[in-house]
Amino acid sequence: MTKQLSIAVSGLHRGDNPQPGPAVIRSIRRRYPSAQIIGLSYDLLESGLFSKSDDGVDAAFLMPFPNKGPNTLIERLDEISEIYPLDIVIPCLDSEIPNYLDLSDEFKSRRIKTPLLTKKSFDRGSKANLFQLGKAAGVRVPRTIVVSDLMAAHKACEEIGFPLFLKGKQYGAGRVTSPAEVAYVFHSLMAAWGGPVIAQAAVFGSGDEYDVVGLGDGRGGLLGSCAIRKIMLTGNGKAFGGIVVADPALQESVEKIIRKLKWWGPFELEFVKGKQGHELIEMNPRFPAWTDFPSQIGCNLPAMLVDMLLSLPVAPASPCEPGRMFIRHNLDLVGDISQLAELSSGSLIGDAQPNLLPSLEPVN
Amino acid sequence: MSANRTRKNGMNGGAVHLSNLKIVNGCLAFDVCSGKFHRISESAAFVICELKRQTPFGTLITSYSQRYEISPAIAARDIELFLNDLSVVR
């Protein structure tokens, strides 16, 4: 009997702005069906807590919000590890990543594996630095100006020209079509997410949006990726449906960025098709919410990430076939007030039995 | 064919490369590069398939006129108009 693989995953809410956690869990279980999945939740009502399907968790714990800092995070993970010794933690929310980067040595000393992204790569791929990254990598990025106060925001908007987008450092964005709208959008973003705010030029062209999920090997190479055109959007612009494309120009842009950053681990690149081709508008340092779609068509990047973290040999994923598509499908999950009561005390222990089950070999 | 033609500026609002076009079940043209897809008529599917096979233009006009029982002149005009719409790079 050996210890069962225990993997903690966050970002469990599949609401109108779905988080990646359940998709990551489902993908991992395809390869590691016996893995014990520990949910890291920020709210009693995160929908993934109530799933009894293969995207559900075996146990869940309430977490301190990321703004509490890295020390609070590691203290909580230590508490969890006393009950379920964690082998791997996969943070799935943008706001969590800085704390995990700060704690890389702590994780190493505890033998907990987390994505080995470097702070330098993370910073270079951030919204604030994306324009410079694009320039360095030879990838078109809409003009971007970082601002910290309203006067600077007005100046940046005039310089870039209307319409344009004002974006929060990690989340949120608003389209601004005239000087009269600048103050409202700027203050909304500052109040919700803090500064700075990023002013980014709008892309003129077909307006088609493309997303690419991938996995970098940390040496500049790409272990696998899947590019989609969004064919259905939610009210806030998230992909509700997508279709696989095979565009060499798009692929080249992705490879240039990953090569330049020597990116390690999961990423999502968002492009808009402009008059002169694809323009990179955002890079996310994690799996997107649709990451289980490529997993279902032979490109299981979350499982490959687990392989990488376990130092297992990782063969590059085969390309996804153009024309394969996904449509999101929301269902109602049944819960019980007793689950809320249990989780409100800090943890929700399902049928999970720590350290009692035999480990199983990964299945392909 | 004309009734089911795509928009004026080409299938994707720009040039479509024949090599990127995949005809699905004879009724849908899918551009694997842009990810755009459109319903097309049976005759449009026929023309695209022939062009992808690199059928010479003269042969295409002959087979098209025979298949749809129209004169070669009308066939030639119809195909030209379709290709203009598609902005196909041959």
HADDOCK unambig.tbl for C-alpha pairs under 7 A between the chains (distance, minus, plus):
assign (segid A and resid 229 and name CA) (segid B and resid 35 and name CA) 5.72 0.50 0.50
assign (segid A and resid 243 and name CA) (segid B and resid 35 and name CA) 6.35 0.50 0.50
assign (segid A and resid 244 and name CA) (segid B and resid 35 and name CA) 6.81 0.50 0.50
assign (segid A and resid 245 and name CA) (segid B and resid 32 and name CA) 5.18 0.50 0.50
assign (segid A and resid 245 and name CA) (segid B and resid 33 and name CA) 5.40 0.50 0.50
assign (segid A and resid 245 and name CA) (segid B and resid 34 and name CA) 6.40 0.50 0.50
assign (segid A and resid 245 and name CA) (segid B and resid 35 and name CA) 5.18 0.50 0.50
assign (segid A and resid 246 and name CA) (segid B and resid 32 and name CA) 5.66 0.50 0.50
assign (segid A and resid 246 and name CA) (segid B and resid 33 and name CA) 5.03 0.50 0.50
assign (segid A and resid 247 and name CA) (segid B and resid 33 and name CA) 4.40 0.50 0.50
assign (segid A and resid 247 and name CA) (segid B and resid 34 and name CA) 6.88 0.50 0.50
assign (segid A and resid 322 and name CA) (segid B and resid 32 and name CA) 5.60 0.50 0.50
assign (segid A and resid 323 and name CA) (segid B and resid 32 and name CA) 6.77 0.50 0.50
